[in-house]
Amino acid sequence: MLLQGVVTKTDVVSNFDDFIDAVVGGKPQAVKRDGDVIIAISLGQMLELLTAYPLNYEYEVDEDGRFAGSICKIELIVADGATVEELRLNLANQLMEYAKDYMNDFSRYFNAPNTRPHFPYVLRVLLEDDIEAVASTLRSVAEDSGETGSGGHSSLGCVVDYIEKHKTRHFGKVIEDNNAILKAQEDKN
């Protein structure tokens, strides 16, 4: 249906200010050039669209009292911290680095079946202003379920196993930054 009101490239170029005003003050617009179609959407509309992709994380408390966690939908993002807040900031930092890597090598990440589903989360991270803003979007599964205390979230072990199995792939920096978590998990087992 959106494509019924498609605007041509020529119309956009000749009326660029009006086009931007129509998108920002109105609704998304489809633009067609030759056989290609793109969708123009305002930042506010995009942020609203991406609320359907929550950045949830799980964590557990290690034997040494540190918090180790991972992003639920981006299983290769893991971090730790002395407090839950430090963990959240470290996860946000890892997300920002991953989002930059994703966009710098977009065709590789987007076309890989295991990282394609990360795209909306990457966009969500990139649209934030700084690490604190990214951290503020992170929600603990324990917060969402009403759990309190340190009760371990068992899926973290699966994440560690996944990373250990696939660390020869493109994780590079993420793996280097998270060797402490892997060692702590091995010691725990």
N, C-alpha and C positions, 0 to 999 in steps of 0.2 A: 504494500500500500504506500509506503514512503516513497517508493520508486515512481509512483504515479506523478508526484510533484517534482520530478528531477529537474535540476537547473543545469544548463549547459555551461561548459568552461567559458565560453564567450560571454555569456550573461554575467558570470561571476567576475571576470576580468573587467568588463566595462562598468559594472556596478558594485565594485568590491566593498565599499563602505556600507552600502545598503544590504549586501549579502551578510556581512559580519553582524550588523545590527539585527537582522532577521534571525540569525543563529543565537546570538547572545541574549537578545530580548524576547525571543520567541521560541522556536523549536529547532530540532536538528534538521539539517538540509542535506539532500543527496545531490552530488555534483557528478555529471557524466562528461567524460572526455573520450572520444572514440568509443571503444567498447568497455572502458574502465569506469567504475563507479566508486566514489569515496563518500563517506559520511562526515559532515562537519557538525560538531557538537560543542556546546559551551563547557567551560571548566566545571561550573556548578552542576550541569546535567551529567557530566562524566563522573563526578564525585558521587552523585546520587546513584547512578547506575552501578558503581563499584561497591556500594554498601552491601550488595548481595554476595560479596566475597570477603568475609570476615578474616582478619589475621589472628587466628587463634593459636595459642601455644600450650604445650603440656610441659610439666616439669616434675622432677622428683628431688628429694633431698638426699644427697650422698651421705655416706657414713661420716665424712669429715664435716658435715653441716653445710656444704655448698649446694647451691641450687643448680641443677643441670636440666636444660630444656631444649625443646625443638618446636619449630613451626609445623602445625598440623598438616597443611596442604603442600608445604615445600619441605619434604622430608630431609633434604640435605642441609638445611639451615639448623645448626645446633650451636649452643653456647652454654656458658655457666657463669655464675656470679656468687658473691658472698651473701647477697640478699636477692629477693625476688625482683626488686627494682633494678638492681645491677644486672641481673639476668635479662630483664626486659630491655634495658639499654644495649646490652651486648647482642641480643637477638636483633634489635633494630639496626644496629651497625652492620651485622651480617646481611640482613635483608637489603640494606642500601648498597652494599658492595655487590651483592648478587644481582640486584636490579641494574646497576651500571654495567656489569659484565654481560647481562642478558641483552641489553640494548646495544652494547658495543659489538656484539656478535649475534645480532638478532636472527638472521636466517638460520644459523646453526641451532640456537636454542628453540626458536619457534617451530622449526621443522623436525625437531627430535620428539618422538612420541612421549618420552618421560618428562620433558620440560615444557612442552606446549601448554599444558593446563596451568602452568605458573603465570602465564601472560597477564591475566587480569590482576593478579596479586602484585606483579612487577609494576604495572601501571599505577596501581593504588599507592605503592611506595614512592614512585617517582613524582607523584603529584603533591607529596607532602613537602614542606619547606625545609625541615631539618630533622636531626635524629630524635629530638624530643617529640616532634609531631608524629614521626613514625612510631616511636615507643608508645605514644598515647593511643594509637589505633590497635595495639596488641591487647588481646583479651586472653586471660588464662582460662583453660577449660574448667578449672576448679572454680573460678569466679562465675562463669556462666552456669555451672551446675549447682552452685551454692555450697560446694565442698569447702571445708576449711582445714587448716592443719597441714602437715607435711605428707600426708598419704601419697605414696609414690604412684605415678601414672605409668602403668606397665608398658604402654606402647613405646616409651622411650627406648627400651631394650631393642625393640624391632627397628627403630631408627638407627641405633648404633650398629646393629647387625647389617642393615642395608648399606650404611656408609662403609663399613669394613669390607663388605663384599664388592662394592662398586668404586672404591676410592681411587682406582687406577684411571677412572674416567676424568672428566673435566672439572672435578671439584677443587683441585689444587689448593688454593689459598684457604678455602673453607676447611679442608682437612687439616692443613698445617695449623690453623688457628684453634682447632678443636681436639688436638691430640690429648690434651689433659682430660677431656671428657671421656674419650675412648679408653684411656688408661684407667680412669676411675671406675668405669663400667666393667672392665676386665677384672680389676681388683675385687669388685663387688661379687662377681660370679665366681 
